[in-house]
Amino acid sequence: MAGVFGMTSRFWLAAAVVAALPVTDSRADQPLSFGYNTYGYPGMIDMPAAHSRPDGELAFTSSYFAGQFRNTLTFQMSPRLSGSFRYSQLEDIRPQPGAAVVNSRLDRSFSLHFRFIDEGFRRPAVAVGLNDFLGTGLYESEYFVASKTFGERFRVSGGIGWGRLGGVGGFRNPLSFVADGFRRRDASSNPFGGRVNGGNWFQGDAAFFGGVQWQASDKLHLTLEYSSDNNPSEVPSAFEREIPFNFGATYRVRPGVGLSANYLYGSEFGVQLSMALNPKDPPTGSGRDPAPPPVVPRAVAQASDLGWTLGRDESRALESRVAQELELQGIRLHAMTVSGDTARLEVENETYHREAQAVGRTARALTGMMPARIEHFVIVPVTSGMLGSEVRIARTDLESLEHDLQNSWLSYKRAGIGPATGGERPVPGRYPAFDWGLKPYLTPSLFDPDDPVRADVGAELNARFEPVRGLEFSGTFRKKVAGTLDESTRPSTSVLPRVRSEANIYDREGDPAIIDLTGAYYFKPGADIYGRVTAGYLERMFGGVSGEVLWKPVQSRFALGVEVNYVQQRDFDQLWGFRDYEVMTGHVSGYWDMGNGYHAQVDLGRYLAKDWGATVALEREFENGWKIGAFATLTDVPFSTFGEGSFDKGLRITIPISWLSGEPSKDAYVSTIRPVTRDGGARLDVNGRLYEKVRPLHEPELSDGWGRFWR
């Protein structure tokens, strides 16, 4: 049981977050039994249904029957499309039809569910799905399904399935009348997993399935389904399949949490726990941000204002007052000049997820400190000494729009956002600067089949020193207090250079450890060009030199970057020494802000194991800082050489601390869920890459976050 509930540490950390957080259901009147089936995707009991969950919902389901534990993380990526990652422990099953029975097996699989027709007054909703299209093929199946709701308490679903869903009452594939190739389906044989066997999709015999769901009360929902799954890997070794019918009851404990009891196939009882939250619905509502400074309307200008100038002493005094006021707002003043009727400020946002909120608070604070003659505020967000956009705001607009019902839209429409030019001399006292912190850390292991749950806890010391603009020295030092990472003794079987597969040795021998220790220089050689050079211990496994150049126009949703690294593998103890392995690695990267919170990235180049290939990543970012995405890397390493998993792939989840606490903060918990860690497709994990530093300071991101300008 312990091994089951700890399939992979990062997977279960994400699941634990879902379980522990205050959960919500943005359609609270929708029954949870009309939510997720035992495989964790939208459905009934074992069978699919055509409905979708609320847009953005993130859910974790855990189901058990007949020695099968299925644990699934599902994300409603868009109103119509959901994706699921499933990790299961199965007992007494055949990995392939006709194969010998194995006592225990760990299996990973992915599913996609797409609703392409919405339900209408007479029209049912219709969806299509793919199951286990990136796994070993144990659960491989495809389906079309339709669902129709009658009144507020009754729903009927029916569909046609292939693969596992075409095993009971199967008949000739109706698609074979279109092409004869649809009649035959090859036996799935993918011992490494990770391969897309598109040649089998919707092929072979088909079968019908269906079911009904009834809301018996506000909290209790009952389901009856006819299953077309003949369970070829589980019958008869795991259980006896007596009838094709399943019966289920789901009790909604509270919105977003449901507990189900099922009677399956006439011989087995099962249970399921479903938990869901939606990043759009933070537990603290819109947040508990401190009140912003008020907009202070100007009095009638005095005659002395017409010729107002600043002497050196007055200028320093004004800078000091502005810096102190901005510091109270969690904003650092980087530079300031006042000329004519314009005040220009460079500011560093240290607190707020959205740069627009920092810009708005800066502008409001200035209304209470600048003389009446100053009509224009030019506010330039800065990161690591590099200028972002230049936001020009009329003081008159702040005075007239503060209490307007459409102040967000009107203030954005009237503001001018363009490329920042120049770069003023930093205010006295900004450099040099030194920051440090001491905090606890938790380091989970990547999953080890011998014991999937391993973790270390200890103390982490962080420090950063900025002697001049753009130059940063930083480091992270860790000392373990307790943990089990040192218990992993599984040797790497990789035939590639072991750039990642010996991570357990780094875990075992790195106590204490220097996680990173670098010097980095950030610069801006042109209006749309940003640069970075970093040297030192770049991450816990590699040290060397990393250089990067990024082209990113202020008003563009596209960016292009080039990164080149020369690195050497570090000693297992992660202190001062190096091993013999050296490599030149680097990538050309394309970035696309697709709008509506969707971001795409493609990286082409050479990886740490000297393989060449590409990584494709797609991510959805919510207004409050949540990010959920997926990535996949294909290189010239053959699947058989790569080993288990066939190629590198995974999920990334970023949970902003402010979403939990309600207090403004740029800190976040980041988790990468990899089904398996191998050496192919491994990329250097260097801190401070330019795109994520620069993107929040540019016009598209400022536009997306302008709703917080007045917060």
N, C-alpha and C positions, 0 to 999 in steps of 0.2 A: 504493500500500500504506500509506503513512504516513497518508494521509487516511482510509483505511478504519479503521485501528486507533486513530483518534482522533476518533470520531464526535462526541462532545461531551465536553468536558474533565471535567465533573463525573461523567458516566457512566463514563468510563474511570478516573477516580480511584477510584470505588467498585469497579470491576472490578479495579483494581490491588490494592486492599486485600484483596479476596477471593483474588486470586492469590498475594499475598505472605504472608498469614497462614498459620500452621500449620492445615491443614484437617483436618476430622474428618468421619466419617460415623457417626451414632449407631446405624445398623444396618450395621456394617462387613461383615456377611455378605451384604448385598444387593448384587448386581453393579451396577456403574455403568452398564453397557449397558442395564440395566433402569431407567435414570434418565431422561435428557433426549434428545430427538430434535434434528434439525438446526435446528428452530425454537426450541429452548430450553425447551419445556414437556414434561411427562412423556410419553414415547413410545418408539418403536422407532428407525427411521432418519428417514424423513420423516413417518411416520404416528403418530397418538396411540396410547396404551395407557391402561388403566384404573387403573393403580396410582398412588399418591401417594408423594411423598418424605417423609422424617421431618419431623415438625412443627417449624416454625421454620427449616428449612434455607434458606440463601441461596446461590444458585448463579449462576455466570457461564459461558455457553457461547459459543464462537466457531466457526462452521462455514464451509466454503468449498467450492463446486463450480460450475463453468461460469460464472465471473465473478460469483458471488453470495456476498457476505460477510454473514452474519447474526450479529449480536452481541446476546445476550439476557441480561438480569438477571431471575431468577425467584425468587420468595419463596413458600415454603409457609406461607401466612397462618394456616392452621388445619390440623388433621389431615386435613381433606377438601378444602380449597380452596387453590389456588395461583394466583398472578397473575404475568404476564410482561410486561416492557417490552423491545421489540426495536428495534434500530437497524441498518439494513442499507444497504450500498452495492451497487447492482445495475448490471450492464453489459448493453447491447444488449437492452433489454426494452421492451415496450409498456406504458405506464402503465394503459391500459384495452384490453380486447379490441377489435381493429380499428383502434386508434390507430397512429400512426407510431412506429417504433422510435427510442428515444433511447439515446445512447451511455452515459450514466451517470445514475443517479438515487439520491438519498438518501431512504430511506423509514423511517417510524416506525410501529410498530404495537403493540397490546396484546392479550394473550390471557388467558382465564380457563379453569381446568380444575377441575371439581368431581366428586369421587367420592361418589355417593349410595348405593351398595350395597357393603358390605364382602365380601371373598372369604370363603367358608366351605368346609366339607369337600367339598360338591358344587356349591356356588353360586359363580359367578364374581364378581369385582368389576366394577362397572358405573360409568362416568363419562360426563359430558356436558361439552362444551367449546365456547367461542366464540373464534375467531381474528380478529384485525384488526378488532375491533368499535369502535375509536376511531382508526383511521388512514384512509388513503386508499382502502382496500378492495382493495389489490393482493393481499393474502393472505386475503381474507374467506372464511370457511368456518365450518361448525358440524358437530358430530359427536356420536354416541353410540357408546361402545366398551365391550366386555367383555373381561376378561383372566382366565385361569385358570392357576394354577401346578400342575405335576405333579411331585411329588417335590421335590428341592432344586436341580434343574438345568434344568428345562424349563418354558417359559411360552408359552401360545398366546393371541393377541389377535385380535379381529375386531370390526368395527363398520360403521356406515353413516354416510356423510358427505354434506354439501350444499355448495354453492358450489364452491370449488376442489376440494374432496374429493368432488364429485359428477360429475366430468368424464370418467372412464374407465368404460365399461360402465354408463353411466347408465340409469336406468329411471324410470318415473312415481313421483313422490313418494308413499309410502304414507300420508302425512298428508293427502293430497288427498281421501282417502275420508272424512276428518273434516270438512274445509272445502275447497271448491274453490279458494280463494285460495292454498293451498299449492302449486298446480301451477305458478305463474309466479314467476319471480325477476327483479327489475329489474336492469339493468346498473348496477354500482357506478360512481358519478361523484362523487367528493368531492375536488376538487383541493386544497382547503385542509386536508383531514384533520380529525380531531377530532370528527366527527359520529357519533352512534350511529344506525346505519341498522337499527333493530330491525325495520322492515317486511320485511326480507329474510331474517330468521332462519328456518332450517329450511324455506325455500321453494325451489322449482325442482326439477330432477331430482336424484335421489339415487343413490348408488353404494356398493358394498361395498368394504371394504379389510380387510387382515389380515396376520398374520405370526407367526413363531415365533422364540423366543430361547432359546439354549442356552448353559449355562455349561460351557465345554470344560475349564477348569481354574480354579484359585483366582483367577487374574488375567485370563484370556482368556475373552471372551464373544462368541458369534457370533449374527448376526441375519439372517433372511430375511423380506422383507415384500413384499406385493402392494400397490402404490400406486394409489389412485383419483384422484390429482392429475394432471390433464392438462397442467399448467404452461402455461396459456393466454398468460401474459405473456412467457414465456421461449422457447417453441418456435415457429418454428425459428430465431429470431434468435440466441439465446444458445447453444443446443445442440440436437442431434437426439435425439428420444425414440424409441428403438427398441423397448423392451419395458417393461411395467409393473412389473418386478421390481427390487428393490434388495437388495444384499448388503453386510453390514457386519461388522467385527470391532473390538472395543474391548478395549484393554489397560489394566488398572487400575495406574497407576504407583505409587500409594499410596492409602490411604483418602481419598476425596474428590476424587481427580484421575484422570481417564481420558483416553486418547488413542484416537480412532477413525479407521479407514480404511474408506471406503465405495466401492462401485461402483454407480452409479445409472443406471437407465433404459437400460442396455445400451450407453452411450456415454461416460460421464463418471466420473472418479475424484474423490473428495472426502475432506476431512479435517475433524476436529472435535476441539476441546479443551474439556473440561468440568472445572470446578473448583467445589467446594462446601465450605461451612463451616456450622456451626450455632452461633448465639449461645448456645445452652444449654451448649455444650461449650467453655469457655475453654481456651486452650493451657496455662495455668498451673494448671488444676484449680480448686480453691475459693479460690485466692489466696494471697498471701504477706503477709497482714496481720501487723504486729507483735503479739506476745502482749498481750492485754488485762491490765489490772491485776487481781490476784486479789481475790476477795471475802474480806475480813478479818472473821472472826467476832468478836463482842463478848465481852469478858471479863465476869465477873459484875459487875454495876453496883455501884459504890461509893456510899457514903452521900452523898458530895459531889455525885454526879451528880443526885440527886433535886432539888436546888435549883440546878442548874447554870444560870448566866446568862452572857451575854457583855457585857463592857464594851466601850467604844469601841476601845481598843487591841487587846483580844483579838479583836474582830470583824474589824478590819483585818488582823490577822495571819492569821486563819483564811481570809479572802478571798484573801490573797496565796498561801497554801499551796495552796488549791483551784485558783486560777488557774494556778499553775505546774504542778500535776499534770495538769490538763486540757490545758494547752498541749503537754505531752509526748504526749498522745493525739490531737493535731490538732484540738482543740476550744477555742473561745474562751469564757471566762466573761464574760457580759454583765451580770448582776446576781445578787445573792444576799442572802437574808434567812434568819435562823434565829429561830424563835419556838416556844416550848413544846417539843413533841416532833417538830417538822417543820422540815426544811430545804428552802427553795424556791430553785431556781436557774434563771436564764435563760441558755441556752447557744446558741452559734452553731457549727454544724457546718461546718468548713472543709475536711474531708477525705473523708468517707465518702459513698458514693452513697446509702445508706439511712440515714434519720434515726434509725431504730430502733437501729442500731449505735452511733450517737453517744450516744443516750439510755442504752443499756446500759453503755457504757464510763464514762459520767458516774456512773451509779449505783454501779458497782463501785468506782470511785475514791473515792467518798464513804464507803464502808464502812471505809476505812482512815484516815479523817481526822476523822469526826464522833464526838463523845462518845457513850457508850453510851445515853444518854437519848433520842437522836434515833432515832425509829422509822420516820418517814415521809419519803421523798424526793419532792418535787414538782419535776419537770424540765420546763421550757418551752422548746421549740425556738424560735429567733428568726431572722428574716431581714429585713435592712434596717431593723432596729428594730421590726418588727411581730411580735407574738406569734402563735404557732400553737396547737397543742393543749397541754393541760396533762396530763402523764402522772404519775400518783400511784403510787408503788411502795413496798410495805412492806419494810423492811429485813430483817425476819424471813424473808420469802419469798426474798430474795437469798441469805441464809445457808443456807436449807434446800434450795434448788433448784439450786445451782450445779452439782452433779454428778449431778442426776437425769436419767435417760434421756429424760424428756419435759419437760425444763425450758423449752423454747421455748413449747410449748402452755400449760403450767401457769402460767408467768410472765405470758403475755399474758392468760390467763383471769382472773388475780388482779389485774392492773394496772387502774387506772381511767384512762380517757382521756376528756377532756371539754374544753369551751371554756376558754381561758385568760382570766383576768380581771386587771384592774389593769395593772400595769407598774411594776416597781421602778426605783429610781434606779440608773443604771449604776454599776458599780464604778469607783473612781478609776483614771484612766489609760486607760479604754476610749475616751474621746473627748477631744480630737480624735485622728484616726488617719489615717495616710498610707501608701499602698502603691503600689509601682510595679514594672514589670518590662520587660525588653528581651529580645525573642526574634525568631527568623527567621519570616518568613511566606511562604506560597505562595498566589498568587491565580490560579486557572485562569480562562480566559475562558468565557463562555457560548458555545455553538457558533456558529461563523461558517462558512457553507457554503464560503467561499473557502479557509479553512484551519481545520479544526475544532480543531486543537491549538494553543492559545496559553496562555501563563502568564507571570507575573512572580514573581520572588523578591526579597526584601529584608529590611529590619529594621523591626520594629514596636515602638514604645514605648507602653506602657499605664500610666496613673496613675489613682489614686482617692483622694479626700480626703473624710473624714467629720468635719465640725466638731462636729455634735451628732447626737443620735439621730434617725434617719429621713432625714437630709439627706446627699446624696451628690453630689460633683462628680467627673466622670470624663471621660477623653478617650483617644483612640487616634490616634497619628501614625505615618505610614509613609513610608519612603524606599526607593525601588526600587534594587536593585543590578544586576539583569539581567532580561531577559524579552523577550517578543514581543507583548504586548498593544498596544503603540503602533503595530504594523504593520497593524492592522485599519482599513480605510478604507471599508468598506461603508456607504453612506448609509441612513438610515431612510426607509422608504416609507410609514410610518404616516400615516393621515389623522386619527388621534386626537391629543390632546396628548401629546407625546413624553416621557412620564414614565419610561420604561424602555428604549425602543428605541434610544436614543443612548448606551447604556452604553459602547460602544466609544470614544466621545469622552472620557468620564470616565476610561476606562482610559488613553487616549493622553496626556491633558493633566494628569492628577493625579499629578505627581511633583515634589516631595513632596506629600503629601496629609494633611489632617485628616479622618480617617474619621468620627469623632464627637467632640463636645465638649459635654457637657451638665451641667446641674444637675437633680437629681431629688429630690423630697420624697415619702416614703412615710409613710402614716399609717393609723390604724385608728379610724374615727369611731364604730363600733358593734361589738357582740359578733361579728357575722357579716359585717361590712362592712370592706373594705380599699380604700385609695385611693392614687393616684399622680398626681403632676404633674411633667412633664419638659419642660425648655426648653433650646434651643440647637441645635447642629447634630446632628439626631437620627439621621442616617445620611449616607452619602456623597453622596446626590442631593437631600436635602431637609432643611431646618431650620425650626424654629418651636416651637410649643407643643403638647404632648400631655397629655391628662388622661384618667384611667381610674378607674372604680369597679367593684369586684367584690363580689358577694354569694356567700359560700361558707361554709355552716355546717360546723363541725368534723367532724361525723359523717355528712355527706351526700356522696353520690357525684355530686351535681349542683351546678352553679354557673352564675351568670349575670353577665355583665359588660357595661359600656357604656364605649366609648372615643370621644373626640372630639379631633380634631387640626386645627389651623390651621397650614398649612405653606407655604413658598415654595421654589421650586426653586433649588438652589445652582449657583454657577458651575462650569464644567467643570473648573477647576483645583483645586477642593475645598479652597480656602483660606478667604478671608474674605468673598467677595462672593456676591451672589444674582442670579438671572435674574428676568425679569418674571412668570413663571407662579406664581400663587397658587391655593390650593384649600383648601376646608373638607372634611375627610373624617372618617369615623368608622363604627363598627359596634356593633351589639348582638350579643353572642356567648353562645352556650349551650354548656356543657361537660358531658360525661357520662362518668364512669368506669364502664365497663360490666362491670368485674370480669375476672379471669383475664388481666390485662395489656392489655386492649383499651380504647381511649379514642376518643371521638367529639367533634367540635367543629363547630358551625355558626356562621358569621359572616354577618350581614345588614347591608348598609349601602352607603355611598358610597365609591368607590375613587379613586385619585389622578388618573385621567383623567376624573373627574366622572361616571363611569358608576355605575349602581346595580345591585346584585345580591347574590349569596350565594356563600360558599365552604363546601364540605363537606369535612371531613378525617377520616380514620380512621387510627389508629395502634396498633401493637402494641408494648408495652414489656415487655422481659424483666427477670427479677429482677436481673440484673447490670448493667442500665443501657442495654443495646442498645435502640434504637427504630427501627422500620421502618414507614413509613406512606405514604399517598397522599392527594392533595387535588385538588379540581377547583373552578373558579370559573366561574359563568355570570352574565353581566350583561346589561343592555339593549343592549349593542353587538351588532349583527348579525354573524353569522359572516363574511360577506364583508367587513365593515368591519374586524373584528378582524384578518383576514389569515390567514397560514399558521398552522395549528393550530386555528383556529376559536374556541377558548376556552383560558383558562389552566388548566394541569394539571401534575402532576408527582409525584415521589416524594421522600421525605425519609428519610435514613439517619443515625442517630447511633450512633457507635462509642465507647464509653467507653475512655479510656486505661488504666484499671485492668484491663480485659478482656485487654489485650495484655501489660501489664507484671506483673500480679499484685499490684502495690502499690496501696494505697488512694488514690484521687484522684477529685475531682469533675470533672476536665477531660474533654472529649470532642471527637472530630472529628465535625463536622456537615456533611453534603452534601445539597444540594437538586438533584435531577435534573429539569430542565425540558426537554421535547422542543424547545420553542421559546420565546423570550422576546419578548413583545409588550407593548403598552401597556394593553390591556383587562384588567380584573381585577387591576390592580397595587395592592398594599397597602403602607402605610408599614412600614418595617422598624425599628421603634423597640426599643431594648433595655429589659429589665427589666419586661416585661409581667407582670401580677400572678398570673395563674393558675399559671404554671410556678414562680413563687416560693413561692406559698402551698400548693399541693397537696401537696408532699412532707411538710409539717408537720402534716397532718391525719390523722384516725383511719383512713380507708380505706388510705392509703398506709403509715402506721405498721403497720397490721395485715398488709398484704402483705409488708412487709419485716421482720417480727418474728423471722423465722428467723435473722437476724444479730444479734439482741439480745445474745447471749452471745459474739459474735466479737470 
